[in-house]
């Protein structure tokens, strides 16, 4: 093999290599872009479904929304159980008065039966973190807003600390029974005789503002006390010692709108979330029906 032949062979190989790289580079780049886009769609869809689930589980009239400069904050009181309770002035056959709930008036209620059985609460059991809610109507009335701190023992939600709520199957006709220690007096009855068991609030903070320390993130906050004022910043959640978990990052835009001015009435909530990464951008929209029937 002469030197000329070697140079020609090297030149041809270089040309073939360049052509091969051109043909291979585009499909590889397309695969990388498709993978990145799929990851963004999966992250956005998961984040939207997570928020929608918590909104659907919210105590009626407990969804609070604050639209921020570039993002939003939404807070809910999550329910873990709901049931119809036995009311004192209803006809319940031979059911003893002690097994029926008395609201308002004089004297506190220590225990009462529900109709039938709990599905999500282990019976028998007890808890110091559960709270009971009856007739949450929202608004500014202290006695009928679950977020407002009570000044007496007549309140729509039990926020007294400490309190033990015990569940048993010793009620009349085998129904489940709720026992409150110490006793408590609710302000008034629910029109549907509904009682809800709730835990501490849950919030989502979406920050797409470059000036925000948590810019480009959607964060879930939980395990903090019920407060009259809705926390809307990372600093505010830190002040109440809230636990947090990053739902997703790479947020370039987000918004939350409702069909009514007051989300505590029946409304349709629309979540919009845009994620971006290395030139790829996806925008997903998810709608949630907020049913606030008491």
C-alpha positions as CSV (number, residue, x, y, z in Angstrom):
1,X,0.0,0.0,0.0
2,X,1.4,3.3,-1.1
3,X,1.2,6.6,0.8
4,X,-1.2,8.0,-1.7
5,X,-3.5,5.0,-1.4
6,X,-3.4,5.4,2.4
7,X,-4.3,9.1,2.2
8,X,-7.2,8.4,-0.2
9,X,-8.5,5.7,2.2
10,X,-8.3,7.9,5.2
11,X,-10.1,10.7,3.3
12,X,-12.9,8.4,2.2
13,X,-13.3,7.1,5.8
14,X,-13.5,10.6,7.1
15,X,-16.2,11.5,4.5
16,X,-18.2,8.3,5.3
17,X,-17.9,9.0,9.0
18,X,-19.1,12.6,8.7
19,X,-22.1,11.4,6.6
20,X,-22.9,8.7,9.2
21,X,-22.7,11.2,12.1
22,X,-25.1,13.5,10.3
23,X,-27.6,10.8,9.7
24,X,-27.3,9.4,13.3
25,X,-27.2,12.7,15.1
26,X,-30.7,13.9,14.2
27,X,-32.5,10.7,15.4
28,X,-30.5,10.6,18.6
29,X,-31.2,14.3,19.3
30,X,-34.9,13.6,18.5
31,X,-34.9,10.8,21.0
32,X,-33.3,12.9,23.7
33,X,-35.8,15.7,23.1
34,X,-38.7,13.3,23.2
35,X,-37.5,11.8,26.5
36,X,-37.2,15.3,28.0
37,X,-40.6,16.3,26.8
38,X,-42.2,13.1,28.1
39,X,-40.5,13.7,31.5
40,X,-42.0,17.2,31.6
41,X,-45.5,15.9,30.8
42,X,-45.3,13.2,33.4
43,X,-44.1,15.7,36.1
44,X,-46.8,18.2,35.2
45,X,-49.5,15.7,35.1
46,X,-48.5,14.1,38.4
47,X,-48.4,17.6,40.1
48,X,-51.8,18.5,38.8
49,X,-53.4,15.3,39.9
50,X,-51.8,15.6,43.3
51,X,-53.4,19.0,43.8
52,X,-56.7,17.9,42.4
53,X,-56.9,14.9,44.8
54,X,-56.3,17.2,47.8
55,X,-58.9,19.7,46.6
56,X,-61.5,16.9,46.1
57,X,-60.8,15.6,49.7
58,X,-61.2,19.1,51.2
59,X,-63.7,20.0,53.9
60,X,-66.6,21.8,52.2
61,X,-66.0,25.5,52.1
62,X,-62.4,25.2,53.3
63,X,-60.6,25.8,50.0
64,X,-58.6,29.1,50.2
65,X,-56.9,30.6,47.1
66,X,-54.4,33.5,46.9
67,X,-53.2,34.6,43.4
68,X,-49.7,35.9,43.7
69,X,-47.5,38.0,41.4
70,X,-46.4,35.0,39.5
71,X,-48.1,31.9,40.9
72,X,-50.6,31.0,43.5
73,X,-51.2,29.5,47.0
74,X,-54.0,27.2,47.7
75,X,-54.9,25.8,51.2
76,X,-57.4,23.1,52.2
77,X,-58.5,21.2,55.3
78,X,-58.3,17.6,54.2
79,X,-61.1,15.2,55.4
80,X,-60.2,11.6,56.3
81,X,-63.8,10.6,57.1
82,X,-67.4,11.9,56.9
83,X,-70.7,10.5,58.3
84,X,-74.2,11.4,59.4
85,X,-74.5,11.9,63.1
86,X,-77.6,11.2,65.3
87,X,-79.2,14.4,66.3
88,X,-80.7,15.1,69.7
89,X,-84.1,16.4,68.6
90,X,-84.6,13.8,65.8
91,X,-86.7,10.7,66.2
92,X,-84.3,7.8,66.7
93,X,-86.7,5.2,68.1
94,X,-85.5,4.1,71.5
95,X,-82.0,5.5,71.2
96,X,-80.9,7.0,74.5
97,X,-80.4,10.8,74.6
98,X,-76.8,10.2,75.6
99,X,-76.1,8.7,72.1
100,X,-77.4,11.8,70.3
101,X,-75.5,15.0,69.6
102,X,-76.6,18.2,71.3
103,X,-75.5,21.5,69.9
104,X,-75.7,25.0,71.3
105,X,-77.8,25.5,74.4
106,X,-76.4,24.6,77.8
107,X,-73.9,21.8,78.4
108,X,-71.2,20.2,76.3
109,X,-71.4,17.0,74.3
110,X,-69.0,14.2,75.2
111,X,-70.1,11.4,73.0
112,X,-72.6,10.5,70.2
113,X,-73.4,7.9,67.6
114,X,-73.1,8.2,63.8
115,X,-75.4,6.4,61.4
116,X,-73.8,3.0,60.6
117,X,-70.0,2.8,60.4
118,X,-66.8,4.6,59.6
119,X,-64.9,3.3,56.5
120,X,-61.5,4.9,56.7
121,X,-61.0,5.0,60.5
122,X,-59.9,2.0,62.5
123,X,-62.4,1.2,65.2
124,X,-61.6,1.1,68.1
125,X,-58.9,3.7,68.1
126,X,-58.2,7.2,69.4
127,X,-56.3,10.3,68.1
128,X,-55.1,13.6,69.4
129,X,-54.5,15.0,65.9
130,X,-58.0,14.5,64.5
131,X,-60.5,17.4,64.6
132,X,-64.3,17.3,64.1
133,X,-66.2,19.8,62.0
134,X,-70.0,20.5,61.8
135,X,-71.6,23.1,59.5
136,X,-68.5,24.9,58.2
137,X,-70.0,27.9,56.3
138,X,-66.8,30.0,55.9
139,X,-67.2,33.8,55.9
140,X,-66.3,36.0,58.8
141,X,-68.5,34.5,61.5
142,X,-66.3,33.1,64.2
143,X,-68.6,30.2,65.1
144,X,-69.0,28.9,61.6
145,X,-65.5,29.2,60.0
146,X,-63.2,26.3,60.6
147,X,-60.1,28.6,60.1
148,X,-61.0,31.1,62.8
149,X,-59.7,30.4,66.3
150,X,-62.5,29.9,68.8
151,X,-63.0,32.2,71.7
152,X,-65.5,29.8,73.4
153,X,-66.3,26.1,73.3
154,X,-69.0,26.8,70.8
155,X,-67.3,26.5,67.4
156,X,-67.9,24.7,64.1
157,X,-64.5,22.9,64.4
158,X,-62.8,21.5,67.4
159,X,-59.4,23.2,67.7
160,X,-58.9,22.9,71.4
161,X,-55.6,21.4,72.5
162,X,-55.1,18.9,73.9
163,X,-58.2,16.8,73.1
164,X,-58.5,13.0,72.6
165,X,-61.1,11.8,70.1
166,X,-62.0,8.1,70.5
167,X,-63.9,5.9,68.1
168,X,-65.6,2.7,69.2
169,X,-68.4,0.3,68.2
170,X,-70.3,0.6,71.4
171,X,-73.1,2.8,70.0
172,X,-76.7,1.8,69.8
173,X,-77.5,-1.0,67.3
174,X,-73.8,-1.5,66.7
175,X,-73.2,1.9,65.2
176,X,-69.9,3.6,65.7
177,X,-69.5,6.1,68.5
178,X,-67.4,9.2,68.9
179,X,-66.2,10.2,72.4
180,X,-64.6,13.6,73.0
181,X,-62.3,14.1,76.0
182,X,-62.8,16.8,77.3
183,X,-66.4,17.3,76.3
184,X,-67.1,20.0,73.7
185,X,-70.2,22.0,72.5
186,X,-70.7,22.7,68.8
187,X,-72.3,25.9,67.8
188,X,-75.1,24.5,65.6
189,X,-76.4,21.6,63.6
190,X,-75.6,20.8,60.0
191,X,-78.7,20.9,57.7
192,X,-77.6,17.4,56.5
193,X,-76.5,16.2,59.9
194,X,-73.0,15.8,58.5
195,X,-69.9,15.5,60.6
196,X,-66.4,15.5,59.1
197,X,-63.1,14.3,60.6
198,X,-60.2,16.4,59.5
199,X,-56.4,16.7,60.1
200,X,-54.0,19.6,59.8
201,X,-54.2,21.9,56.7
202,X,-52.4,21.2,53.4
203,X,-51.2,23.9,51.1
204,X,-49.6,24.2,47.7
205,X,-47.3,27.1,46.8
206,X,-46.5,27.6,43.2
207,X,-43.7,30.2,42.6
208,X,-42.8,31.2,39.1
209,X,-41.4,34.6,40.0
210,X,-37.7,35.0,39.6
211,X,-37.6,37.2,42.7
212,X,-39.0,34.4,44.9
213,X,-36.4,32.3,46.7
214,X,-38.4,29.2,45.7
215,X,-38.7,30.3,42.1
216,X,-39.6,27.7,39.5
217,X,-41.1,25.2,42.1
218,X,-44.4,23.8,43.2
219,X,-44.2,22.8,46.9
220,X,-46.6,21.0,49.2
221,X,-46.8,22.1,52.8
222,X,-48.4,20.1,55.6
223,X,-48.4,19.3,59.3
224,X,-48.9,22.8,60.6
225,X,-51.7,24.3,62.8
226,X,-54.9,25.8,61.5
227,X,-54.4,29.6,61.2
228,X,-56.9,32.4,60.6
229,X,-54.6,34.0,57.9
230,X,-53.6,31.9,54.9
231,X,-49.8,31.4,54.6
232,X,-48.7,32.4,51.1
233,X,-44.9,32.5,51.2
234,X,-42.1,30.0,52.1
235,X,-41.2,32.3,55.0
236,X,-44.8,32.2,56.4
237,X,-44.8,28.4,56.3
238,X,-41.5,28.2,58.0
239,X,-42.9,30.5,60.7
240,X,-45.6,27.9,61.6
241,X,-43.0,25.0,61.4
242,X,-44.7,23.4,58.4
243,X,-43.3,20.3,56.8
244,X,-42.7,20.5,53.1
245,X,-42.2,18.3,50.0
246,X,-41.2,19.4,46.5
247,X,-43.9,18.4,44.0
248,X,-42.1,19.5,40.9
249,X,-39.5,22.0,39.7
250,X,-38.8,23.7,36.3
251,X,-42.0,25.7,36.7
252,X,-42.0,28.6,34.2
253,X,-45.7,29.6,34.8
254,X,-48.7,28.6,36.8
255,X,-52.1,29.9,37.7
256,X,-55.3,28.9,39.5
257,X,-58.7,30.3,38.6
258,X,-62.3,29.6,39.6
259,X,-65.7,30.2,38.0
260,X,-66.9,32.3,41.0
261,X,-65.3,35.1,43.0
262,X,-65.6,33.1,46.2
263,X,-64.2,29.6,45.9
264,X,-66.1,28.6,49.0
265,X,-69.2,28.4,47.0
266,X,-69.7,25.7,44.4
267,X,-67.1,26.4,41.7
268,X,-64.9,24.9,39.0
269,X,-61.2,25.3,39.8
270,X,-58.8,25.4,36.8
271,X,-55.1,24.6,37.4
272,X,-52.6,25.6,34.7
273,X,-49.0,24.5,35.0
274,X,-46.2,25.1,32.5
275,X,-42.8,23.3,32.8
276,X,-39.7,24.2,30.8
277,X,-36.3,22.5,30.4
278,X,-33.5,23.2,27.9
279,X,-35.8,24.8,25.3
280,X,-38.6,22.2,25.7
281,X,-41.9,23.5,27.2
282,X,-45.2,21.8,28.1
283,X,-48.4,23.4,29.4
284,X,-51.1,21.3,31.0
285,X,-54.5,22.3,32.3
286,X,-56.6,20.4,34.8
287,X,-60.1,21.2,36.1
288,X,-61.5,20.2,39.5
289,X,-65.1,20.5,40.6
290,X,-65.3,22.1,44.1
291,X,-68.5,20.8,45.7
292,X,-69.1,22.8,48.9
293,X,-72.4,21.3,50.0
294,X,-72.4,21.5,53.9
